[in-house]
Each structure stands twice: as structure tokens, then as C-alpha cells.
Amino acid sequence: MELDFIKDMFNNIAPRYDLLNRLLSLRRDIYWRREMVKALRLSNGGRVLDVACGTGDVMVELIRQKKAGKHLIGIDFAPEMLRLARQKLYPLPESDKTFLVAGNGLAMPFLPESFDAITIAFGIRNIIDRKMALQIFYEHLTPGGSLAVLELSTPRQRILKFLYFTYFERILPAIGGFLSSNRMAYHYLPASVIRYPEPEKFAGFMHSVGFKDIRWCRLTLGLATLHIGIKPKLKQR
Ligand SMILES: C[S@@+](CC[C@H](N)C(=O)[O-])C[C@H]1O[C@@H](n2cnc3c(N)ncnc32)[C@H](O)[C@@H]1O
């Protein structure tokens, strides 16, 4: 039910998704994805999975930073988002090793230990059972593989927080609603960000499923947070 609501919402806003991302984040979203990909330790021949790939912006960045490796797979359950990803990725020279899969990130059609890196940007916020998602990502990583989770977050500083909430709860739903013709989606966005756990707590979830060497950093005054974790080479749990 929750999944259907989210899928329909993204199918619906897909045509305006990129434009609204750039506009509402003042193009910070591009910088945040760039930082996420930069932080990934990946040798050239790696296999990479981007979960909740949407319109493919993380995949484009992985290709741009030459981290796509042996093959690069994106999975998303909203066909309209995937259609736009295909348009973006298809003209790139690396498209022969790039694959898009329509499916649920919580029930992925891949064998365990298939990927050297898994990325998820602005996607885990939409998944209620985050621990289960992290467990699934852990199982799909090869030993030594890395997970990168990029997500919107709320700044800590009081005045900034006040300004942020004014923007987020009043201005953003109005602009987003107008341009996407889906006001509900841009009311859902702030609500889902507010529900997202503090970085320490999220790092704790990662630790509880087995990730080691967990690092996290706040980007642009805490408007986004990046977590990186490694699946240990030897089982140490
Ligand atoms: C905010 S968009 C992020 C897209 C992209 N990663 C980016 O950086 O712009 C969230 C995406 O997650 C997808 N999504 C949410 N829950 C999902 C799930 N359980 N399985 C697969 N895709 C999911 C939605 O369809 C949507 O395309």
C-alpha cells in the first residue's frame, strides 16, 4: 500500500523531477551526488548497483567519475522515472555496460554478493523498514564492498533550522505543487525528511546489520547527509 503510493507519486512527478530537484535545491543535488560518488572506494573493474536510481543522475555521475567499472545496474520501481533514466544513459558511450531494472529495492532479483558497491540517493527515506533495506544491501555486497547512502536531512543550527522549515513546509510545497501539478508529493517530501533519523542513529542501524568503518558527513550545512559503510572481508559479527 505504502509502496504503491510512493510508486504512483514518482511516476506522476517524473517529467518534472529533474527540474524541481535543481530548482528546489539550488543545484546542490548535483554537488551532493558528486560527493557521494567521490567518497566511494572502488577499483576500476567493480560492479555497481544504484538502488532507487530514479532518472539516473547517480549513474551518470558514476560514469562521469569513471567508477562504473565492469557493469552498472540501476533499479527503481517507477517505470516513468526509468524511462527518463534510459533517455539520459542511452547516448553515453558506456551504455553497453549499463542496465536498468524495474523492481523493488527490497526484493531484488540479484544473487547475494553480486556488487562491489551499492549506492542509494534520496531513496532510503521512502523505505519504512530501513534496517531491512540495509540488511538486503549488505547481503548483496561482496566482502570488502561499500555502501553509500545519501539523504536529505535537517540542519542543526537553530536559526538555519527555522529558515529551513519555513522554506520546506511553506515555499517548497507551493513551488513543487505548482510545477509538478502534484501538491501532495511536495507535502510528502518535508514530512519524509523530518522522519529521517539523525546521522548517529542511522550509523547505528548500519552497524547493527554488520557494516564496519562507518563514516558520515553533513553536506551544505546539514541539508544532506552522506553515510558510507564497508562490508568486512571476514565475518566479524
Ligand atoms: C527522490 S527519488 C531519487 C532518485 C535518484 N536516486 C536521484 O538521485 O535523484 C526516489 C526514487 O526512489 C524510488 N523508490 C522508492 N522506494 C523504492 C523501492 N522500494 N524500490 C525501488 N525504487 C524505489 C522512487 O521510484 C524514486 O524514483
The ligand as an SDF file (V2000), in Angstrom:
LIG
                    3D

 27 29  0  0  0  0  0  0  0  0999 V2000
   13.6980   11.0040   -4.6620 C   0  0  0  0  0  0  0  0  0  0  0  0
   13.8890    9.8420   -5.9370 S   0  0  0  0  0  0  0  0  0  0  0  0
   15.6400    9.6660   -6.0460 C   0  0  0  0  0  0  0  0  0  0  0  0
   16.0950    9.2990   -7.4270 C   0  0  0  0  0  0  0  0  0  0  0  0
   17.6010    9.3060   -7.6630 C   0  0  0  0  0  0  0  0  0  0  0  0
   18.2930    8.3650   -6.8280 N   0  0  0  0  0  0  0  0  0  0  0  0
   18.2120   10.6740   -7.5310 C   0  0  0  0  0  0  0  0  0  0  0  0
   19.3290   10.7690   -7.0080 O   0  0  0  0  0  0  0  0  0  0  0  0
   17.5930   11.6550   -7.9840 O   0  0  0  0  0  0  0  0  0  0  0  0
   13.4240    8.3610   -5.1320 C   0  0  0  0  0  0  0  0  0  0  0  0
   13.2920    7.1850   -6.0720 C   0  0  0  0  0  0  0  0  0  0  0  0
   13.1930    6.0060   -5.2730 O   0  0  0  0  0  0  0  0  0  0  0  0
   12.3060    5.1140   -5.9170 C   0  0  0  0  0  0  0  0  0  0  0  0
   11.8930    4.1420   -4.8890 N   0  0  0  0  0  0  0  0  0  0  0  0
   11.3650    4.4080   -3.6670 C   0  0  0  0  0  0  0  0  0  0  0  0
   11.1680    3.2690   -2.9760 N   0  0  0  0  0  0  0  0  0  0  0  0
   11.6070    2.2590   -3.7830 C   0  0  0  0  0  0  0  0  0  0  0  0
   11.6680    0.8440   -3.6460 C   0  0  0  0  0  0  0  0  0  0  0  0
   11.2420    0.2220   -2.5260 N   0  0  0  0  0  0  0  0  0  0  0  0
   12.1860    0.1240   -4.6610 N   0  0  0  0  0  0  0  0  0  0  0  0
   12.6110    0.7200   -5.8090 C   0  0  0  0  0  0  0  0  0  0  0  0
   12.5540    2.0560   -6.0100 N   0  0  0  0  0  0  0  0  0  0  0  0
   12.0730    2.8170   -5.0080 C   0  0  0  0  0  0  0  0  0  0  0  0
   11.2200    6.0060   -6.4870 C   0  0  0  0  0  0  0  0  0  0  0  0
   10.5100    5.3890   -7.5240 O   0  0  0  0  0  0  0  0  0  0  0  0
   12.0530    7.2060   -6.9580 C   0  0  0  0  0  0  0  0  0  0  0  0
   12.4370    7.0750   -8.2980 O   0  0  0  0  0  0  0  0  0  0  0  0
  1  2  1  0
  2  3  1  0
  2 10  1  0
  3  4  1  0
  4  5  1  0
  5  6  1  0
  5  7  1  0
  7  8  2  0
  7  9  1  0
 10 11  1  0
 11 12  1  0
 11 26  1  0
 12 13  1  0
 13 14  1  0
 13 24  1  0
 14 15  1  0
 14 23  1  0
 15 16  2  0
 16 17  1  0
 17 18  1  0
 17 23  2  0
 18 19  1  0
 18 20  2  0
 20 21  1  0
 21 22  2  0
 22 23  1  0
 24 25  1  0
 24 26  1  0
 26 27  1  0
M  CHG  2   2   1   9  -1
M  END
$$$$
